């Protein structure tokens, strides 16, 4: 569809996603993405499992996991004036 309109990534359109699917690197240019660092995710999951073992009935809790940007070449520069 983009090629039919003579558009290209990242020249005309930037592509950015969340997640670290290995297929993202198969695109040309590779897709830029945000991911939660695996070590941070493993620590958070281990902490939640430990808490559940200690007290099987817990109140719902919100956890915020920071993400990191992985540049893949699919995000172009900001348009002039932005």
Backbone as CSV, one residue per row, in Angstrom:
resi,resn,N_x,N_y,N_z,CA_x,CA_y,CA_z,C_x,C_y,C_z
1,UNK,0.822,-1.190,0.000,0.000,0.000,0.000,0.878,1.270,0.000
2,UNK,1.952,1.256,0.823,2.841,2.426,0.842,3.557,2.586,-0.488
3,UNK,4.010,1.467,-1.056,4.721,1.533,-2.330,3.803,2.048,-3.432
4,UNK,2.530,1.681,-3.402,1.573,2.171,-4.405,1.424,3.683,-4.328
5,UNK,1.652,4.247,-3.141,1.540,5.696,-2.948,2.901,6.389,-3.009
6,UNK,3.931,5.656,-3.424,5.304,6.183,-3.512,5.789,6.707,-2.167
7,UNK,5.480,5.981,-1.110,5.915,6.361,0.239,6.904,5.319,0.751
8,UNK,7.774,5.733,1.662,8.783,4.834,2.195,8.956,5.030,3.700
9,UNK,9.455,3.994,4.358,9.809,4.035,5.775,11.324,4.156,5.843
10,UNK,11.899,5.063,6.603,11.313,6.067,7.467,11.160,7.440,6.818
11,UNK,11.372,7.555,5.512,11.344,8.860,4.848,9.998,9.559,5.025
12,UNK,8.900,8.842,4.758,7.569,9.445,4.816,6.781,9.029,6.059
13,UNK,7.026,7.816,6.523,6.274,7.277,7.654,7.236,6.583,8.601
14,UNK,7.097,6.856,9.912,7.893,6.162,10.922,7.079,5.005,11.473
15,UNK,7.749,3.907,11.795,7.097,2.727,12.367,7.762,2.416,13.697
16,UNK,6.941,2.317,14.734,7.432,2.058,16.079,6.456,1.110,16.747
17,UNK,6.957,0.122,17.475,6.073,-0.827,18.138,6.574,-1.114,19.549
18,UNK,5.745,-1.816,20.320,6.123,-2.240,21.668,6.226,-3.751,21.642
19,UNK,7.316,-4.286,22.150,7.537,-5.726,22.157,8.844,-6.038,21.465
20,UNK,9.345,-7.229,21.709,10.651,-7.569,21.142,10.575,-8.845,20.303
21,UNK,9.558,-8.961,19.498,9.405,-10.124,18.620,10.603,-10.208,17.688
22,UNK,11.280,-11.362,17.613,12.446,-11.493,16.727,12.135,-11.168,15.266
23,UNK,10.886,-11.292,14.841,10.513,-10.979,13.460,10.719,-9.503,13.128
24,UNK,10.765,-8.634,14.129,10.930,-7.201,13.867,12.218,-6.920,13.112
25,UNK,13.252,-7.720,13.348,14.533,-7.494,12.689,14.554,-8.010,11.248
26,UNK,13.500,-8.724,10.834,13.435,-9.255,9.470,12.974,-8.205,8.462
27,UNK,12.413,-7.104,8.950,11.946,-6.052,8.060,13.111,-5.193,7.616
28,UNK,12.940,-4.519,6.508,13.966,-3.612,6.020,13.339,-2.247,5.771
29,UNK,13.708,-1.220,6.517,14.665,-1.238,7.624,14.064,-1.944,8.844
30,UNK,14.930,-2.476,9.745,14.418,-3.134,10.948,13.535,-2.177,11.751
31,UNK,12.467,-2.714,12.337,11.497,-1.891,13.066,12.073,-1.449,14.413
32,UNK,11.919,-0.160,14.733,12.289,0.362,16.047,11.210,-0.063,17.041
33,UNK,11.609,-0.342,18.285,10.608,-0.790,19.248,11.018,-0.459,20.678
34,UNK,10.033,-0.533,21.557,10.249,-0.410,22.989,10.084,-1.788,23.594
35,UNK,10.932,-2.143,24.548,10.806,-3.419,25.231,11.109,-3.236,26.715
36,UNK,10.574,-4.122,27.524,10.936,-4.156,28.934,12.201,-5.005,29.030
37,UNK,13.252,-4.486,29.647,14.467,-5.274,29.778,14.164,-6.611,30.465
38,UNK,14.673,-7.720,29.898,14.346,-9.053,30.399,14.708,-9.237,31.871
39,UNK,15.842,-8.709,32.292,16.264,-8.849,33.693,15.263,-8.152,34.626
40,UNK,14.825,-6.964,34.255,13.865,-6.215,35.066,12.526,-6.966,35.124
41,UNK,12.090,-7.506,33.999,10.840,-8.264,33.947,10.937,-9.520,34.819
42,UNK,12.048,-10.240,34.742,12.231,-11.448,35.552,12.210,-11.131,37.042
43,UNK,12.863,-10.032,37.446,12.865,-9.640,38.864,11.459,-9.304,39.343
44,UNK,10.709,-8.569,38.540,9.338,-8.190,38.919,8.453,-9.427,39.045
45,UNK,8.571,-10.354,38.096,7.771,-11.579,38.160,8.146,-12.417,39.379
46,UNK,9.436,-12.548,39.672,9.880,-13.313,40.833,9.335,-12.687,42.118
47,UNK,9.353,-11.371,42.201,8.827,-10.676,43.376,7.330,-10.940,43.544
48,UNK,6.568,-10.872,42.448,5.135,-11.117,42.532,4.837,-12.565,42.920
49,UNK,5.620,-13.507,42.410,5.418,-14.923,42.753,5.728,-15.152,44.228
50,UNK,6.828,-14.544,44.724,7.181,-14.671,46.138,6.061,-14.150,47.029
51,UNK,5.519,-12.976,46.690,4.424,-12.405,47.470,3.204,-13.311,47.449
52,UNK,2.898,-13.902,46.300,1.733,-14.779,46.187,1.920,-16.052,47.022
53,UNK,3.140,-16.575,47.073,3.411,-17.764,47.886,3.236,-17.445,49.372
54,UNK,3.692,-16.272,49.791,3.604,-15.874,51.197,2.169,-15.568,51.620
55,UNK,1.400,-14.981,50.728,0.010,-14.610,51.039,-0.818,-14.826,49.779
56,UNK,-1.386,-16.045,49.608,-2.105,-16.374,48.367,-3.248,-15.425,48.007
57,UNK,-3.829,-14.744,49.000,-4.920,-13.806,48.702,-4.371,-12.392,48.883
58,UNK,-4.089,-11.744,47.785,-3.531,-10.387,47.816,-4.475,-9.418,47.134
59,UNK,-4.381,-8.175,47.526,-5.117,-7.112,46.845,-4.460,-6.859,45.487
60,UNK,-5.241,-6.459,44.493,-4.630,-6.115,43.199,-3.582,-5.018,43.375
61,UNK,-2.544,-5.101,42.604,-1.446,-4.143,42.709,-0.994,-3.740,41.309
62,UNK,-0.717,-2.477,41.153,-0.231,-1.979,39.868,1.290,-1.931,39.931
63,UNK,1.935,-2.519,38.917,3.394,-2.469,38.805,3.737,-1.738,37.508
64,UNK,4.659,-0.834,37.583,5.108,-0.118,36.388,6.504,-0.598,36.045
65,UNK,6.646,-1.129,34.835,7.947,-1.582,34.365,8.428,-0.616,33.285
66,UNK,9.608,-0.080,33.488,10.167,0.863,32.522,10.554,0.129,31.237
67,UNK,10.418,0.805,30.140,10.814,0.223,28.865,12.067,0.919,28.346
68,UNK,12.738,0.250,27.412,13.913,0.853,26.783,13.673,0.894,25.277
69,UNK,14.210,1.910,24.646,14.060,2.089,23.198,15.159,1.332,22.475
70,UNK,14.766,0.552,21.474,15.730,-0.167,20.637,15.590,0.384,19.222
71,UNK,16.592,1.099,18.778,16.547,1.735,17.470,16.720,0.687,16.381
72,UNK,15.801,0.713,15.425,15.894,-0.241,14.337,15.986,0.425,12.983
73,UNK,15.890,1.710,12.923,16.012,2.398,11.650,14.696,2.729,10.988
74,UNK,13.563,2.491,11.660,12.269,2.755,11.029,11.646,4.065,11.496
75,UNK,12.373,4.841,12.274,11.853,6.116,12.767,12.677,7.241,12.161
76,UNK,12.006,8.067,11.369,12.679,9.171,10.702,12.766,10.401,11.598
77,UNK,13.447,11.431,11.153,13.540,12.669,11.937,12.186,13.357,12.032
78,UNK,12.021,14.161,13.064,10.780,14.929,13.212,10.651,15.922,12.076
79,UNK,9.420,16.161,11.624,9.229,17.147,10.558,9.690,18.536,11.014
80,UNK,10.096,19.391,10.078,10.533,20.750,10.439,9.410,21.493,11.170
81,UNK,9.806,22.249,12.192,8.842,23.054,12.925,8.192,22.331,14.087
82,UNK,8.578,21.083,14.349,7.986,20.352,15.491,8.981,20.188,16.607
